[in-house]
Each structure stands twice: as C-alpha cells, then as structure tokens.
C-alpha cells in the first residue's frame, strides 16, 4: 500500500522518516534553486517558464491544472524534483505570464503547445510528464499526438481521458446546462472554435 506513496515521494525528492512520535512525516531532501520566470518563444507564442536542476539531468515537465499558474501548482515540489532532474514548468496560453491564446483552445491545441514548449526548452524526448488536474488531459493528448514524447506520465488528481465526453453525456439531457456543455464541447472539438 505504501509503495506508490514512496515512489511519488521519491520523485519529488522527499523521504519518509520516523518522527519518534507514533507516525511518519515527510521530510524534504536536498532542493535545487528554482530559477526566475522567463519568457520562452515557442510555436509562435510567448510562454512563461521556469526551471530547476542541472541541464544534464533527465528532463521533467510539470503540466498545471487547466487555468492555474505554474507557481500555484508546483512551488512546493519543483525545487525538490530539481535535486535529481531538470524540471521545468510553464503557463499555458492565457494563463499567468504567457501570451493570450489566439482563439479558444482545445486539448489538442494545448497539447501541441506543450510539445512546442518541450522543443523550445531543448528537452530531448523521452521525458517524464507530471500533470495535475485537467492538465492530465493535456499531457495524455500530447502523448497521443507523439507517443515518443514521454517515457513516463504521472497524473496527480487528474481526470482520465474519457472525462470530458462523460461530462458531455451527463449534461446532454439537462436543459439549464447548455453553457457548460458548450464549454466542454469547445475543449474537445477543434471545429467548434
């Protein structure tokens, strides 16, 4: 039962220690300095990015919740992951310090942008994608677009790939849910943009 927890803690550079008081606690290991937010031109857009760790270490890309700034999702772990990997996070178009999206974005658009960011950072696939919430759908879509992109995917509190369609199906018979249904449809269907 603890094996998955220990594996995740290992990825984030944490260790479990006995605190001598009937339990265990998480203790941080060495932390890398997290760099300042920088602007990256990739795929014809400007993305806010920040990285930690040695450029020679294995690459990790942190994919935030759908409309969440990278600092909010990853401040607590990016430096710890950077102790053993080159870990970068970015703000999607329309979020934080990145450019506005040129139009309404689908998961496919966001996945294409993710690949542009990977290329702009100089990360050589395969890399590890770590995604939170609906950012998991962006990461899964990116892996569907390019199966060689990632050697691993860690989903944290993320919805599965069938989640958006399940939401559409659930809302199909609810008359008052038209705005929500339209929003989900735009995320899924490029022709609706």
C-alpha positions as CSV (number, residue, x, y, z in Angstrom):
1,X,0.0,0.0,0.0
2,X,2.8,2.4,0.7
3,X,4.8,1.6,-2.4
4,X,3.0,4.1,-4.6
5,X,3.4,6.8,-2.0
6,X,7.1,6.1,-1.5
7,X,7.5,6.2,-5.3
8,X,5.8,9.6,-5.6
9,X,7.8,10.9,-2.7
10,X,11.0,9.7,-4.3
11,X,10.1,11.5,-7.5
12,X,9.6,14.7,-5.5
13,X,12.9,14.3,-3.6
14,X,11.2,13.5,-0.3
15,X,11.9,10.7,2.2
16,X,9.7,9.2,4.9
17,X,11.2,9.4,8.4
18,X,10.2,8.2,11.8
19,X,9.4,11.2,13.8
20,X,9.6,9.2,17.0
21,X,6.0,10.0,17.8
22,X,3.8,7.1,16.5
23,X,4.0,8.1,12.9
24,X,5.9,9.2,10.0
25,X,6.3,12.5,8.3
26,X,7.6,13.8,5.1
27,X,11.0,15.4,5.2
28,X,12.5,17.4,2.3
29,X,15.7,16.2,0.8
30,X,18.1,18.5,-1.0
31,X,16.5,21.2,-3.1
32,X,17.7,22.8,-6.3
33,X,17.3,26.5,-6.8
34,X,14.2,27.3,-8.8
35,X,15.0,29.9,-11.5
36,X,13.1,33.0,-12.2
37,X,10.2,33.0,-14.5
38,X,11.5,33.6,-18.1
39,X,9.8,34.2,-21.4
40,X,10.1,31.4,-24.0
41,X,9.2,31.9,-27.6
42,X,7.8,28.6,-29.0
43,X,5.3,27.7,-31.6
44,X,4.8,31.4,-32.5
45,X,3.7,32.2,-28.9
46,X,5.3,33.5,-25.7
47,X,5.2,31.2,-22.7
48,X,6.2,31.9,-19.1
49,X,8.5,29.1,-17.9
50,X,10.8,28.4,-15.0
51,X,13.2,25.6,-14.4
52,X,15.3,24.0,-11.7
53,X,18.0,21.4,-11.7
54,X,21.0,20.7,-13.9
55,X,20.5,20.8,-17.6
56,X,22.3,17.4,-17.9
57,X,19.8,15.7,-15.7
58,X,16.8,13.8,-17.0
59,X,14.0,16.1,-18.2
60,X,10.7,16.5,-16.4
61,X,7.9,18.8,-17.5
62,X,5.2,19.9,-15.0
63,X,1.8,20.5,-16.5
64,X,-0.5,22.6,-14.4
65,X,-4.3,22.4,-13.8
66,X,-6.2,23.9,-16.6
67,X,-6.3,27.6,-15.6
68,X,-3.8,27.6,-12.8
69,X,-0.5,29.4,-12.7
70,X,2.6,27.2,-12.6
71,X,3.7,28.8,-9.3
72,X,0.5,27.8,-7.5
73,X,0.6,24.2,-8.7
74,X,4.3,23.5,-8.4
75,X,6.1,25.8,-5.9
76,X,6.1,23.2,-3.2
77,X,7.8,20.5,-5.2
78,X,9.7,21.9,-8.2
79,X,12.9,22.6,-6.2
80,X,12.8,19.1,-4.7
81,X,12.4,17.4,-8.1
82,X,15.2,19.6,-9.4
83,X,17.6,18.0,-7.0
84,X,17.6,15.0,-9.3
85,X,16.2,16.1,-12.6
86,X,15.9,19.1,-14.9
87,X,12.4,20.1,-14.1
88,X,10.5,22.9,-15.9
89,X,7.0,24.3,-15.5
90,X,5.1,26.6,-17.9
91,X,1.9,28.6,-18.0
92,X,-0.4,27.7,-20.9
93,X,-1.6,30.4,-23.2
94,X,-3.9,32.8,-21.5
95,X,-2.6,31.8,-18.0
96,X,-0.1,33.7,-15.8
97,X,2.7,35.4,-17.7
98,X,2.1,33.6,-21.1
99,X,0.5,35.3,-24.1
100,X,-3.2,35.3,-24.7
101,X,-4.5,32.4,-26.7
102,X,-5.3,33.5,-30.3
103,X,-8.6,31.7,-30.1
104,X,-10.5,29.3,-27.8
105,X,-8.2,26.3,-27.1
106,X,-8.9,22.6,-27.4
107,X,-7.0,19.9,-25.5
108,X,-5.3,19.2,-28.9
109,X,-4.2,22.8,-29.2
110,X,-2.8,22.8,-25.6
111,X,-1.0,19.5,-26.3
112,X,0.6,21.0,-29.5
113,X,1.7,24.0,-27.3
114,X,3.1,21.6,-24.7
115,X,5.3,20.0,-27.5
116,X,6.4,23.4,-28.7
117,X,7.4,24.3,-25.1
118,X,9.4,21.0,-24.8
119,X,11.2,21.7,-28.1
120,X,11.8,25.4,-27.0
121,X,13.3,24.3,-23.8
122,X,15.6,21.9,-25.6
123,X,14.3,18.8,-23.8
124,X,15.1,15.7,-25.7
125,X,12.3,13.1,-25.5
126,X,11.6,10.8,-23.8
127,X,10.9,12.9,-20.7
128,X,8.7,12.5,-17.7
129,X,5.4,14.4,-17.7
130,X,3.9,15.2,-14.3
131,X,0.4,16.6,-14.7
132,X,-2.2,18.0,-12.2
133,X,-6.0,18.0,-12.7
134,X,-7.2,18.7,-16.2
135,X,-3.6,19.3,-17.1
136,X,-3.5,15.5,-17.2
137,X,-5.8,15.6,-20.3
138,X,-3.3,17.9,-21.9
139,X,-0.4,15.6,-21.2
140,X,-2.4,12.5,-22.3
141,X,-3.4,14.2,-25.5
142,X,0.3,15.2,-26.1
143,X,1.3,11.6,-25.7
144,X,-1.4,10.5,-28.1
145,X,-0.1,13.1,-30.7
146,X,3.5,11.9,-30.2
147,X,4.0,8.5,-28.5
148,X,7.8,9.1,-28.3
149,X,7.4,12.3,-26.3
150,X,7.3,10.8,-22.8
151,X,8.9,7.8,-21.2
152,X,6.5,8.2,-18.2
153,X,3.4,10.0,-17.1
154,X,2.5,10.8,-13.5
155,X,-1.1,12.1,-13.1
156,X,-1.9,13.9,-9.8
157,X,-5.6,14.3,-9.0
158,X,-6.2,14.1,-12.8
159,X,-9.2,13.1,-14.8
160,X,-9.0,10.2,-17.2
161,X,-9.1,10.7,-20.9
162,X,-12.8,9.9,-21.1
163,X,-13.8,12.5,-18.6
164,X,-14.8,15.3,-21.0
165,X,-17.0,13.1,-23.0
166,X,-18.6,11.7,-19.9
167,X,-19.4,15.3,-18.8
168,X,-20.9,16.0,-22.2
169,X,-23.0,12.8,-22.0
170,X,-24.1,13.7,-18.4
171,X,-25.1,17.2,-19.4
172,X,-26.9,16.2,-22.6
173,X,-30.3,15.9,-21.1
174,X,-30.0,18.9,-18.8
175,X,-31.6,22.0,-20.4
176,X,-30.0,24.5,-18.0
177,X,-26.5,23.1,-18.6
178,X,-26.2,24.4,-22.1
179,X,-23.3,26.9,-21.3
180,X,-21.3,24.2,-19.5
181,X,-22.0,21.7,-22.3
182,X,-20.8,24.3,-24.9
183,X,-17.6,24.9,-22.9
184,X,-16.7,21.2,-22.8
185,X,-17.6,20.8,-26.5
186,X,-15.2,23.6,-27.4
187,X,-12.4,21.9,-25.5
188,X,-12.9,18.7,-27.3
189,X,-13.9,19.8,-30.9
190,X,-11.4,22.0,-32.8
191,X,-14.1,22.7,-35.4
192,X,-16.2,24.5,-32.7
193,X,-13.6,27.2,-32.2
